[in-house]
Amino acid sequence: MTMTRKIDTLVAALICMLFLSAPWVLPLFVSSFWIDITAEILIWSLFAASVNLLFGYVGLLSFGQALYFGFGMYGVAIGISRFDLGFWPALAVGILAAVLIAVVTGALAVRLTWHYFAIITVVFSLIFYFLALTSKPITGGDDGMGFSLPPVFSFGEFEVSLTNQTVQYFFILAVVALCFFLKHRLLKSPLGRALIAVRENDVRAELIGLNVYLLRLTAFVFAGFLAGTAGALFAFFGRYASASYIFYHVSGEGVVWTIVGGAGTLLGPVFGTGLLIILREQLSLYWEHYLLPVGVIVILTAIFAPNGLVGIYRAILNRLFGAPDADTSTDENLAPDVPTARGED
């Protein structure tokens, strides 16, 4: 095992320990409010991971992931408030709704590439955003709709509910960790390698027998699953669903978090989301224009560190310990595997 691989393993272990110990460690230094902020970072990291799957590994820049996030939210909220579903059925409805709409929209969207793909994803998001606004009896429109949390598990008088902050945090952590594990296994599989081949050069991928359309659609639907799961978790987290979360600016934030963290890496979205949300929370206490320095950070990252925070980390390790071996330099948790020039010989 090379030194860089050892350091990667140590950093990944420290990140896991940080998230696992957060409910007990954070109150020792800051307000318990930061436990909820950490849970929110986990949810939005999962949302950014859906953007990253399409952009970093398939080469498709989507500005419509908020659509599937919103369907996940409304699936939970409508299931509980309108149909009196329990916790697990409502969660399943939210995720299934996001996956189904991803299948329908993806069947059309993945026929396009480059800016055409980005535009059609925005259009789909806007269509359903305005539908949600005008369907106020169902969705609550701009005002949104709240609901009461059903218990996660109950037996007689004993029940486990997300109203308990610690239970809520670990439930979110468990679901997000499971989704990242599934994404990791997907990317390590032959399917994941095929997606990267399509990203690098779709013409050559088709020439060697890969079904480019089906591969892109598969990635699109899986990305919808990740975004829908994030939306369902956020609905339980906030006990609320609103049409505003379907608007494309939410998708834009996911793109920003992905780029800042490092596109084409498993944990890049976690770093980008964590940094920008923490900055937002801290700066908003002192300055009402707190988004200005956040915007400056994004611009500087895009110009001087296009591989994001993970790229900076990797560059430092390479300078200290030399370039990594060929078999450890791509598709690792902390190793950038960003898109190259498409069609370049």
C-alpha positions as CSV (number, residue, x, y, z in Angstrom):
1,M,0.0,0.0,0.0
2,T,1.4,3.4,-1.0
3,M,1.7,6.3,1.4
4,T,-1.0,8.2,-0.5
5,R,-3.3,5.3,-0.2
6,K,-2.6,5.0,3.6
7,I,-3.3,8.7,4.0
8,D,-6.5,8.4,2.0
9,T,-7.7,5.5,4.2
10,L,-6.8,7.6,7.4
11,V,-8.7,10.6,6.1
12,A,-11.8,8.5,5.2
13,A,-11.7,6.9,8.7
14,L,-11.5,10.3,10.3
15,I,-14.5,11.5,8.3
16,C,-16.5,8.5,9.4
17,M,-15.5,9.0,13.0
18,L,-16.5,12.7,12.8
19,F,-20.0,11.9,11.5
20,L,-20.5,9.0,13.9
21,S,-19.5,11.0,17.0
22,A,-21.1,14.4,16.0
23,P,-24.1,14.1,18.4
24,W,-21.8,13.8,21.4
25,V,-18.7,15.8,20.2
26,L,-20.3,18.9,18.7
27,P,-22.2,20.0,21.9
28,L,-18.8,20.1,23.7
29,F,-17.7,22.9,21.5
30,V,-20.7,24.5,19.8
31,S,-24.5,24.7,20.1
32,S,-26.5,21.5,19.6
33,F,-28.0,23.4,16.7
34,W,-24.9,22.2,14.7
35,I,-26.1,18.6,15.0
36,D,-29.0,19.6,12.7
37,I,-26.7,21.5,10.4
38,T,-24.5,18.4,10.1
39,A,-27.6,16.4,9.3
40,E,-28.5,19.0,6.7
41,I,-25.0,18.7,5.2
42,L,-25.5,15.0,4.9
43,I,-28.8,15.4,3.0
44,W,-27.5,18.0,0.6
45,S,-24.3,16.0,0.1
46,L,-26.5,13.1,-1.2
47,F,-28.3,15.6,-3.5
48,A,-24.9,16.9,-4.8
49,A,-23.9,13.2,-5.3
50,S,-26.7,12.9,-7.8
51,V,-25.4,15.8,-9.8
52,N,-21.9,14.5,-9.5
53,L,-22.9,11.0,-10.9
54,L,-24.2,12.6,-14.1
55,F,-21.6,15.3,-14.5
56,G,-18.5,13.7,-13.0
57,Y,-18.9,10.2,-14.3
58,V,-21.2,10.5,-17.4
59,G,-20.3,14.0,-18.6
60,L,-23.9,15.3,-18.5
61,L,-24.5,18.6,-16.7
62,S,-27.9,18.6,-15.1
63,F,-29.7,21.6,-13.8
64,G,-32.9,19.6,-13.1
65,Q,-32.1,17.5,-10.1
66,A,-34.3,19.6,-8.0
67,L,-37.2,18.0,-9.8
68,Y,-36.5,14.6,-8.3
69,F,-35.6,16.1,-4.9
70,G,-39.0,17.8,-4.9
71,F,-40.8,14.6,-5.9
72,G,-39.2,12.9,-3.0
73,M,-40.3,15.6,-0.7
74,Y,-43.9,15.7,-2.0
75,G,-44.2,11.9,-2.1
76,V,-43.5,11.8,1.7
77,A,-45.6,14.9,2.5
78,I,-48.6,13.9,0.4
79,G,-48.4,10.3,1.5
80,I,-48.6,11.3,5.2
81,S,-50.9,14.3,5.1
82,R,-53.4,13.1,2.4
83,F,-53.3,9.3,2.7
84,D,-52.3,8.9,6.3
85,L,-49.4,6.6,5.4
86,G,-46.9,5.4,8.0
87,F,-43.2,6.3,8.0
88,W,-41.8,3.6,5.8
89,P,-44.6,3.5,3.2
90,A,-44.3,7.3,2.9
91,L,-40.5,7.0,2.4
92,A,-41.0,4.4,-0.2
93,V,-43.6,6.5,-2.0
94,G,-41.3,9.5,-2.1
95,I,-38.4,7.6,-3.5
96,L,-40.5,5.7,-6.0
97,A,-42.1,8.9,-7.2
98,A,-38.7,10.4,-7.9
99,V,-37.5,7.3,-9.7
100,L,-40.6,7.1,-11.9
101,I,-40.4,10.7,-13.0
102,A,-36.7,10.2,-13.6
103,V,-37.5,7.4,-16.0
104,V,-40.0,9.5,-17.9
105,T,-38.0,12.6,-18.2
106,G,-34.7,10.8,-18.6
107,A,-36.0,8.8,-21.6
108,L,-36.2,12.1,-23.4
109,A,-33.3,14.1,-21.8
110,V,-30.5,11.6,-22.4
111,R,-31.1,11.7,-26.1
112,L,-29.3,15.1,-25.9
113,T,-25.9,16.1,-24.7
114,W,-23.9,19.2,-23.9
115,H,-25.9,22.4,-23.4
116,Y,-29.0,20.9,-24.9
117,F,-29.1,18.4,-22.1
118,A,-28.7,21.1,-19.5
119,I,-31.4,23.2,-21.1
120,I,-34.0,20.4,-21.2
121,T,-33.4,19.5,-17.6
122,V,-34.1,23.1,-16.6
123,V,-37.2,23.0,-18.7
124,F,-38.5,19.9,-17.0
125,S,-37.8,21.4,-13.6
126,L,-39.7,24.6,-14.5
127,I,-42.7,22.7,-15.9
128,F,-43.2,20.8,-12.7
129,Y,-42.4,23.9,-10.6
130,F,-45.2,25.8,-12.2
131,L,-47.5,22.8,-11.9
132,A,-46.8,22.6,-8.2
133,L,-47.5,26.3,-7.8
134,T,-50.8,26.1,-9.6
135,S,-51.9,22.9,-7.8
136,K,-52.2,24.5,-4.5
137,P,-55.0,22.2,-3.1
138,I,-52.6,19.3,-3.6
139,T,-49.2,20.8,-3.0
140,G,-49.8,23.9,-1.0
141,G,-48.2,26.0,-3.7
142,D,-45.8,28.7,-2.5
143,D,-46.9,28.2,1.1
144,G,-46.0,24.5,1.0
145,M,-47.5,21.9,3.2
146,G,-46.5,20.6,6.6
147,F,-47.2,17.3,8.3
148,S,-46.8,15.5,11.6
149,L,-44.1,12.9,11.8
150,P,-45.3,9.3,12.2
151,P,-43.1,7.0,14.3
152,V,-40.3,5.1,12.7
153,F,-41.1,2.1,14.8
154,S,-43.7,1.5,17.5
155,F,-44.5,-1.5,19.7
156,G,-47.2,-1.0,22.3
157,E,-46.3,2.2,24.1
158,F,-42.7,2.1,23.0
159,E,-41.9,4.1,19.8
160,V,-38.9,5.5,18.0
161,S,-39.4,8.8,16.2
162,L,-37.4,11.3,14.3
163,T,-38.6,14.0,16.8
164,N,-35.6,12.8,18.8
165,Q,-32.7,14.8,17.5
166,T,-30.2,11.9,17.9
167,V,-32.5,9.3,16.3
168,Q,-33.1,11.7,13.4
169,Y,-29.4,12.3,12.9
170,F,-28.4,8.7,12.9
171,F,-31.3,7.7,10.6
172,I,-30.2,10.3,8.1
173,L,-26.6,9.2,8.5
174,A,-27.5,5.6,7.9
175,V,-29.5,6.3,4.8
176,V,-27.0,8.6,3.3
177,A,-24.1,6.2,4.0
178,L,-26.1,3.4,2.3
179,C,-26.7,5.5,-0.8
180,F,-23.0,6.4,-1.0
181,F,-22.1,2.8,-0.6
182,L,-24.5,1.8,-3.5
183,K,-23.0,4.6,-5.6
184,H,-19.5,3.3,-4.8
185,R,-20.4,-0.2,-5.8
186,L,-22.0,1.0,-9.0
187,L,-18.9,3.0,-10.0
188,K,-16.6,0.0,-9.2
189,S,-18.7,-2.4,-11.3
190,P,-18.4,-2.9,-15.1
191,L,-21.4,-0.7,-15.4
192,G,-19.4,2.1,-13.7
193,R,-16.5,1.6,-16.1
194,A,-18.8,1.7,-19.0
195,L,-20.3,5.0,-17.8
196,I,-16.8,6.5,-17.7
197,A,-16.1,5.2,-21.2
198,V,-19.2,7.0,-22.4
199,R,-18.1,10.2,-20.6
200,E,-14.6,10.1,-22.2
201,N,-15.8,9.4,-25.8
202,D,-19.4,8.4,-26.5
203,V,-18.6,7.7,-30.2
204,R,-15.8,5.2,-29.4
205,A,-17.9,3.7,-26.7
206,E,-20.7,3.0,-29.2
207,L,-18.2,1.6,-31.7
208,I,-17.1,-1.1,-29.2
209,G,-20.6,-2.2,-28.6
210,L,-21.8,-0.1,-25.6
211,N,-25.4,1.0,-25.7
212,V,-24.8,4.7,-24.9
213,Y,-28.4,5.7,-24.6
214,L,-29.3,2.9,-22.2
215,L,-26.1,3.6,-20.1
216,R,-27.0,7.3,-19.8
217,L,-30.6,6.5,-19.0
218,T,-29.5,4.1,-16.2
219,A,-27.2,6.7,-14.7
220,F,-30.0,9.3,-15.0
221,V,-32.5,7.1,-13.2
222,F,-30.0,6.2,-10.4
223,A,-29.2,9.9,-10.0
224,G,-32.9,10.5,-9.7
225,F,-33.0,7.9,-7.0
226,L,-30.3,9.6,-5.1
227,A,-31.9,13.1,-5.4
228,G,-35.4,11.6,-4.5
229,T,-33.9,9.9,-1.4
230,A,-32.4,13.2,-0.4
231,G,-35.7,15.0,-0.9
232,A,-37.6,12.4,1.2
233,L,-35.0,12.8,4.0
234,F,-35.3,16.5,3.8
235,A,-39.1,16.3,4.1
236,F,-38.8,14.3,7.3
237,F,-36.0,16.6,8.5
238,G,-38.1,19.8,8.0
239,R,-41.6,18.2,8.4
240,Y,-42.4,20.3,5.3
241,A,-42.6,20.3,1.5
242,S,-42.6,23.3,-0.8
243,A,-42.7,24.0,-4.5
244,S,-39.7,26.3,-4.1
245,Y,-37.4,23.2,-3.8
246,I,-38.3,22.2,-7.3
247,F,-37.0,25.4,-8.8
248,Y,-33.8,25.1,-10.8
249,H,-31.8,27.4,-8.4
250,V,-31.7,24.4,-6.0
251,S,-30.2,22.3,-8.8
252,G,-27.6,25.1,-9.4
253,E,-26.5,24.8,-5.8
254,G,-26.0,21.1,-6.2
255,V,-23.8,21.9,-9.3
256,V,-21.8,24.4,-7.3
257,W,-21.3,22.0,-4.3
258,T,-20.1,19.4,-6.7
259,I,-17.6,21.6,-8.5
260,V,-16.2,23.1,-5.3
261,G,-15.8,19.7,-3.7
262,G,-14.5,17.9,-6.8
263,A,-16.5,16.4,-9.7
264,G,-15.8,12.8,-10.5
265,T,-14.9,11.8,-6.9
266,L,-17.0,9.9,-4.4
267,L,-16.6,12.2,-1.4
268,G,-16.1,15.5,-3.3
269,P,-19.7,16.5,-2.9
270,V,-19.5,16.0,0.8
271,F,-16.5,18.4,1.1
272,G,-18.1,21.0,-1.2
273,T,-21.5,20.9,0.5
274,G,-20.0,21.0,4.0
275,L,-17.7,23.9,3.3
276,L,-20.3,26.1,1.7
277,I,-23.1,25.4,4.1
278,I,-20.8,26.0,7.1
279,L,-19.7,29.3,5.5
280,R,-23.3,30.2,4.9
281,E,-24.3,29.6,8.5
282,Q,-21.3,31.4,10.0
283,L,-21.3,34.4,7.7
284,S,-25.1,34.9,7.9
285,L,-24.6,35.7,11.6
286,Y,-22.6,38.8,10.8
287,W,-23.4,40.0,7.3
288,E,-26.7,40.0,5.4
289,H,-24.8,39.8,2.1
290,Y,-23.1,36.6,3.1
291,L,-23.6,35.0,-0.3
292,L,-21.0,37.4,-1.8
293,P,-17.9,35.8,-0.3
294,V,-19.4,32.4,-1.0
295,G,-19.7,33.4,-4.6
296,V,-16.1,34.6,-4.6
297,I,-14.9,31.2,-3.3
298,V,-16.8,29.4,-6.0
299,I,-15.3,31.7,-8.8
300,L,-11.8,31.3,-7.4
301,T,-12.2,27.5,-7.2
302,A,-13.5,27.3,-10.8
303,I,-10.5,29.4,-12.0
304,F,-7.6,28.2,-9.9
305,A,-8.7,24.8,-8.7
306,P,-11.0,23.2,-11.3
307,N,-10.6,19.8,-9.6
308,G,-12.1,21.3,-6.4
309,L,-11.1,20.6,-2.8
310,V,-10.3,17.0,-3.5
311,G,-8.0,18.1,-6.4
312,I,-6.2,20.5,-4.0
313,Y,-5.8,17.7,-1.5
314,R,-4.5,15.3,-4.1
315,A,-2.0,17.9,-5.5
316,I,-0.6,18.4,-2.0
317,L,-0.2,14.6,-1.5
318,N,1.5,14.2,-4.9
319,R,3.9,17.0,-4.1
320,L,4.8,15.5,-0.7
321,F,4.9,11.8,-1.7
322,G,5.1,11.8,-5.5
323,A,2.5,10.8,-8.1
324,P,0.3,7.9,-7.1
325,D,0.5,4.6,-8.8
326,A,-1.6,4.0,-12.0
327,D,-3.9,1.7,-10.2
328,T,-4.7,4.1,-7.4
329,S,-5.0,7.4,-9.4
330,T,-8.6,7.0,-10.7
331,D,-12.0,6.5,-9.3
332,E,-11.0,6.5,-5.6
333,N,-12.9,8.2,-2.8
334,L,-10.4,11.1,-2.7
335,A,-8.8,10.9,-6.1
336,P,-10.1,13.1,-8.8
337,D,-11.4,11.5,-12.0
338,V,-12.7,14.5,-13.8
339,P,-13.9,14.7,-17.4
340,T,-11.3,15.2,-20.1
341,A,-11.8,16.8,-23.4
342,R,-14.5,14.8,-25.1
343,G,-13.5,13.3,-28.4
344,E,-9.9,14.3,-28.0
345,D,-7.4,11.9,-29.7
